[in-house]
C-alpha cells in the first residue's frame, strides 16, 4: 500500500553544509531550503491531518518555511545533532506558533476538551483502567453519538506528538536535544524527568490503551500510515479512526497531567 503521508527519505546534509570550516553562502542557504522543502510538506500534512477540515496543509507551508530558515540560521553543528532533527523541531514549532496566533480553536471547544480530559481521568481512577466510550458518554450525560461529535470538535486541541519522541531519540542525547529546543529564560520542565523517562511513561500509557486504540496509535505514529489508510485496514471510516486517536491522546495527556504541573505540561506539549 502506498503511503501518502510517509516521512520523506532525505539524505543527511549536515556534514555537507555545516561541516567543520564550511561557510554557508546565500547560494548554499537557498539550496538547503530546496533540499528540505519535502520535510516542510511532510510536517504540514501530518499536523493538518489532526486539525479541523478548514485548516489545510497549504496554510502551514509558509510558517513551516520560516521555521526551516530559522533552523538554518540557528543550527549549531557542535551540538552533535543532525540538521534534519533540529529543522523538524523548528518547522513544527513555527506552524504551531502560527496556529496559536490565529487562535483557531474556540474557547468553548478548549473548555469541552478540558472537561473531557477530566472525565477520562476521573473514570480511570474509579475503574482502574482506560474507560470505554460508552462509559465516558454516560459520565458526561450525553449520547454516544454526541460523544463522538465532541471528539471530532476537540481533535485539534490534542497536540501531543508521540512520534517526536520516537524519531528524535536515536539522533541526539537528552542534553543535546533539550539544549537546542529550550528557550532561554524558561524553566526546564525536564528537571524532574528526562527524555528517556518521558518516553517510558508514554510507552506504558500506550500499552494500557484498549486494543483498537493501541493499534491506531501504532499504525499512525510507528508505521506512518494516514488516518484513511488505518481505516481501510481496520474496517472503520477515517472519521472514526480520528476519534479513536483523539481519545488515545487525551488519555495519555491525563497521565502526564498527573506528573507535571500546568506550566510544565504546556511546554511538553509544545515540544512534542
Secondary structure, DSSP 8 states (H G I E B T S, - for coil): ---TT--------HHHHHSTT----HHHHHHHHHHTHHHHHHHHHHHHTTS-TTS-THHHHHHHHHHHHHHHHH--GGG---HHHHHHHHHHHHHHHHHHHHT-S-HHHHHHHHHHHHHHHHHHHHHTS---HHHHHHHHT--HHHHHHHHHHHGGG----HHHHHHHHTTS-HHHHHHHH--TTS--TTSSS-HHHHHHHHHHHHHTS-HHHHHHHIIIIIS---HHHHHHHHT--HHHHHHHHHHHHHHHHHHHHTTS-HHHHHHHHHH-
